[in-house]
Amino acid sequence: MAKRKKTKVMPILVIVAVCLIGFFVIKNVGGYQDRPIALTAPVTVEIKQGASSAAISKALYEKGLTHKENDFKNYSKQQKISQDLKPGVYTFTGEVTLEKIAQILVKGQTNELKITIPEGLTVKQTAEKIKEQFEIDLDEFIDYCQNGDFSYDYLPAKGSNDRLNGFLFPNTYFIEKDWTEAQIIDMLLAQFDKTFTDAWRQRAQEINMSVYDVVTLASIIEREAQLDVDRPLMSSVFHNRLDINMKLDSCATIQYLLGEPKAVLTNKDLQIESPYNTYQNSGLPPGPIASPGKASLEAALYPADTDYFYFVLNPADNSHVYSRTLAEHNANVKKYLK
């Protein structure tokens, strides 16, 4: 009588069991990891630029946001989101799970606010622009601008109302929700200092201008020009005038004195008594009239090589038309400003 072959039941059962266990481990990411962690207070964690999923997982664990150090690394790998995690400073509250953390890190929902400060604003206008997006005390902001202690040697002494005009650098910033007015101002000044490189400082010396002079001229260019192509050309006009002690005749400085934009300036406006009135005084005004952007700063340092002394707006496309003589300029005024 032939012997019956033994059925290998146990190995098959073992394989099935292992597969089932693996399935549930993958599905539930280890089971216990999906249990929410209840936070008794807000927890903030910083995810640095370029951090690996392992580094992020460790940072979350050290802040008490996961059960084990590798939980989030394994979860992000299983969900195929390791490359989608965004840097930033995140604050978690209430109950957190791996799924909730992942959603926030993938979307980049940090406790930072994105604020864009455009070119051509005064200190007061900059403060008002920030306040539109971020709760600040305008009086404290202005007071710190006037009386704060700063280590930049090109800034005027404390106490002046216009002390930081021109130096609150226009850019897009990410501001923490608990930052003070002083921290915001320090950040804007630091960005200016970073932008105004050593090479630019050397260039300023070559053209016999201080950093403050360059910013002052750049602020006028910023408020006059509407197209980047015009900035070096305008700069050449102003440099040519400065070289022969000719008044700058900048409408932008009159607008600064008026405080509010005015479509057409009158002869009375041009007679305003002020050192900022470049129709009445030769040379640069006492200081910047607004915060110039990088393009205007560069134009002030590197003017085009021209023999222009005049320009007039072409309203058709917001460009400017340049001329060498007053007669040419008057003809252009008649042509373009009908």
C-alpha positions in Angstrom: 0.0 0.0 0.0 1.5 3.3 -1.1 2.2 5.9 1.5 0.3 9.2 1.3 2.5 12.3 0.9 2.5 14.6 3.9 0.8 18.0 3.1 3.0 20.9 4.1 0.3 22.7 5.9 2.3 24.5 8.5 4.7 26.3 6.2 1.7 27.5 4.1 -0.1 28.7 7.2 3.0 30.5 8.3 3.3 32.2 5.0 -0.3 33.2 5.0 0.0 34.5 8.6 3.1 36.5 7.7 1.3 38.0 4.7 -1.7 38.9 6.8 0.4 40.5 9.4 2.4 42.4 6.8 -0.8 43.6 5.3 -2.2 45.0 8.5 1.2 46.5 9.4 1.3 48.3 6.1 -2.4 49.2 6.2 -2.3 50.5 9.8 1.4 51.7 9.7 2.2 49.5 12.7 -1.1 49.9 14.5 0.0 51.9 17.5 1.5 54.6 15.4 -2.0 55.7 14.3 -3.1 56.3 17.8 -3.6 60.0 18.3 -1.2 61.9 20.6 -3.1 64.5 22.7 -1.0 67.7 23.1 -1.6 69.6 26.3 0.0 72.7 24.8 1.0 73.9 21.3 4.2 72.3 20.0 6.5 74.0 17.5 9.0 72.2 15.4 11.3 73.5 12.7 11.8 71.5 9.5 15.0 72.7 7.8 15.5 73.1 4.1 16.7 69.9 2.6 16.0 67.8 5.7 15.6 64.0 5.0 12.5 62.1 6.0 14.7 60.5 8.7 15.7 63.8 10.1 12.2 65.1 10.0 10.9 61.9 11.7 13.5 62.4 14.5 12.6 66.1 15.0 8.9 65.2 15.3 9.7 62.4 17.8 11.9 64.6 19.9 9.0 67.1 20.2 6.7 64.3 21.3 4.6 64.3 18.2 5.1 60.6 17.3 5.4 57.4 19.3 8.8 56.3 18.0 11.7 57.9 16.2 11.1 56.2 12.8 7.3 56.3 12.8 7.1 59.3 10.4 9.9 58.1 8.2 8.2 54.8 7.7 4.8 56.5 7.1 6.1 59.0 4.6 7.9 56.2 2.7 4.7 54.0 2.7 2.7 57.0 1.5 5.3 58.0 -1.1 5.4 61.6 0.2 9.1 61.8 1.3 9.9 64.2 -1.5 6.9 66.4 -0.9 7.6 67.5 2.7 8.1 71.3 2.9 10.5 73.2 5.2 9.2 75.7 7.7 8.3 76.3 11.3 5.2 74.3 12.2 2.9 74.5 15.3 0.7 71.6 16.3 -2.2 71.7 18.7 -4.9 69.3 20.0 -4.7 65.7 18.8 -2.1 64.8 16.2 -1.6 61.7 14.0 0.9 60.7 11.4 -1.8 61.5 8.8 -2.5 64.9 10.1 1.2 65.8 10.4 1.8 64.6 6.8 -1.0 66.7 5.5 0.3 69.8 7.1 3.9 69.2 6.0 2.9 68.4 2.4 0.8 71.5 2.2 3.4 73.7 3.9 0.9 75.0 6.5 3.4 76.7 8.8 2.8 79.3 11.4 4.6 81.8 9.2 2.9 84.5 7.3 4.0 85.4 3.7 4.3 89.2 3.3 5.3 91.0 0.2 6.6 94.6 0.5 6.7 96.4 -2.9 9.3 98.8 -4.0 8.9 102.5 -3.6 7.3 102.8 -0.1 8.2 105.1 2.7 8.7 103.9 6.3 5.1 104.8 7.1 3.7 103.1 4.0 5.8 100.0 4.7 4.4 99.8 8.2 0.8 100.2 6.9 1.5 97.5 4.2 2.7 95.1 6.8 -0.3 95.9 9.0 -2.6 94.9 6.2 -1.4 91.3 6.6 0.1 91.1 10.1 -1.0 92.6 13.3 1.6 95.3 14.4 1.5 98.4 16.4 2.2 101.3 14.0 3.5 103.6 16.7 5.9 101.0 18.0 7.1 100.2 14.5 7.8 103.9 13.7 9.4 104.5 17.1 11.8 101.6 16.6 12.7 102.9 13.1 13.6 106.2 14.7 15.2 105.1 17.9 16.3 101.5 17.5 20.0 100.5 18.0 21.4 99.3 14.6 24.9 98.2 13.8 24.9 99.5 10.2 27.4 102.4 9.8 25.5 103.9 6.8 22.3 104.6 8.7 21.7 108.1 10.2 21.8 108.6 13.9 18.7 107.7 15.9 16.0 110.3 16.4 15.2 111.2 12.8 11.7 110.7 11.5 13.1 109.6 8.1 15.9 107.6 9.5 15.2 104.3 7.8 13.6 105.6 4.7 15.1 103.7 1.8 16.5 100.8 3.9 13.4 98.7 4.7 14.2 96.5 1.7 11.3 95.5 -0.5 10.9 91.8 -0.9 8.8 88.8 -0.1 9.3 87.6 3.5 8.0 84.9 5.8 7.2 86.3 9.3 6.6 84.3 12.4 3.2 85.0 13.9 4.7 86.0 17.3 7.4 88.3 15.9 7.7 91.8 17.4 7.9 95.0 15.4 11.6 95.2 16.1 12.2 91.7 14.7 10.4 92.5 11.5 12.4 95.7 11.0 15.7 93.9 11.8 14.9 91.4 9.1 14.2 94.1 6.5 17.5 95.9 7.3 19.4 92.6 7.2 18.1 91.9 3.8 19.2 95.3 2.6 22.6 94.8 4.0 22.8 91.4 2.3 21.7 92.9 -1.0 24.1 95.8 -0.9 27.3 93.7 -1.4 30.9 94.6 -0.8 31.3 94.9 -4.6 28.6 97.6 -4.6 30.3 99.4 -1.7 33.5 99.4 -3.7 31.6 100.8 -6.7 30.0 103.5 -4.6 33.5 104.7 -3.6 34.6 104.6 -7.2 31.9 107.1 -8.1 32.5 109.2 -5.0 29.2 108.3 -3.3 28.4 107.0 0.1 25.9 104.1 0.6 23.4 106.7 1.8 23.9 108.8 -1.4 23.4 105.7 -3.6 20.2 104.8 -1.8 19.0 108.4 -2.0 19.5 108.5 -5.7 18.1 105.0 -6.2 14.9 106.0 -4.3 14.3 108.8 -6.8 14.9 106.5 -9.7 12.5 104.0 -8.1 9.7 106.6 -7.9 10.4 108.0 -11.4 10.8 104.9 -13.5 8.0 102.5 -14.3 10.0 100.2 -16.6 13.3 98.5 -15.7 14.8 99.5 -19.1 14.5 103.2 -18.0 16.4 102.9 -14.7 20.0 103.1 -16.0 19.0 105.8 -18.5 17.3 107.9 -15.8 20.4 107.3 -13.6 22.6 108.7 -16.3 20.5 111.9 -16.5 20.7 112.4 -12.8 24.5 111.6 -12.7 25.1 114.0 -15.6 23.2 116.8 -13.7 25.0 116.1 -10.5 28.3 116.3 -12.3 27.7 119.9 -13.3 25.7 120.9 -10.2 22.5 121.2 -12.2 19.2 120.8 -10.3 17.7 117.3 -10.5 14.2 118.7 -11.2 12.6 115.4 -10.0 8.9 115.4 -9.8 9.2 112.4 -7.4 10.7 114.6 -4.7 7.7 117.0 -5.0 5.3 114.1 -4.7 7.2 113.0 -1.6 6.7 116.4 -0.1 3.0 116.4 -0.9 2.5 113.1 0.8 -0.2 112.0 -1.6 0.1 111.2 -5.3 -1.0 114.1 -7.6 -1.6 113.5 -11.3 -0.4 116.9 -12.4 2.0 119.1 -10.4 1.4 122.9 -10.4 3.9 125.7 -10.4 2.9 126.3 -6.8 3.9 122.7 -5.9 7.3 123.3 -7.4 7.8 126.3 -5.1 7.5 124.4 -1.9 10.3 125.4 0.5 12.1 122.2 1.5 15.6 120.7 1.1 13.8 117.8 -0.6 12.6 120.1 -3.4 15.0 119.3 -6.2 13.5 122.1 -8.3 14.8 124.6 -5.8 18.0 123.0 -4.5 21.0 121.5 -6.3 22.4 118.1 -5.5 20.7 115.2 -3.8 17.9 115.7 -1.3 18.8 115.1 2.4 17.9 111.4 2.2 15.9 108.7 0.4 12.3 109.4 -0.4 11.3 105.7 -0.6 12.8 102.2 -0.5 14.4 101.3 -3.8 14.5 97.8 -5.1 17.6 96.0 -6.3 17.2 97.2 -10.0 17.1 100.8 -8.9 20.1 100.4 -6.6 22.1 98.8 -9.4 21.0 101.6 -11.8 22.2 104.3 -9.4 25.6 102.6 -9.1 25.9 101.7 -12.8 24.3 104.4 -14.9 24.1 104.1 -18.7 26.8 106.0 -20.6 24.8 108.9 -22.2 24.9 112.6 -22.6 21.2 113.0 -21.7 20.1 115.7 -19.3 16.3 115.4 -19.7 13.5 112.9 -19.9 9.7 113.0 -20.2 7.1 110.3 -19.8 5.4 108.7 -22.8 2.0 107.9 -21.4 1.2 105.5 -24.2 3.5 102.8 -22.7 4.9 104.3 -19.5 8.3 104.5 -21.0 10.4 107.7 -21.0 11.9 109.7 -23.9 15.4 111.3 -23.4 17.0 114.4 -24.8 20.3 116.2 -24.6 19.2 119.9 -24.8 16.3 121.9 -23.3 15.0 122.6 -26.8 14.8 118.9 -27.5 13.1 118.3 -24.2 10.5 121.1 -24.7 9.7 119.5 -28.1 9.2 116.1 -26.4 7.0 117.6 -23.7 4.8 119.2 -26.4 4.7 115.9 -28.2 4.0 113.5 -25.4 2.2 115.6 -22.8 -0.5 117.1 -24.9 
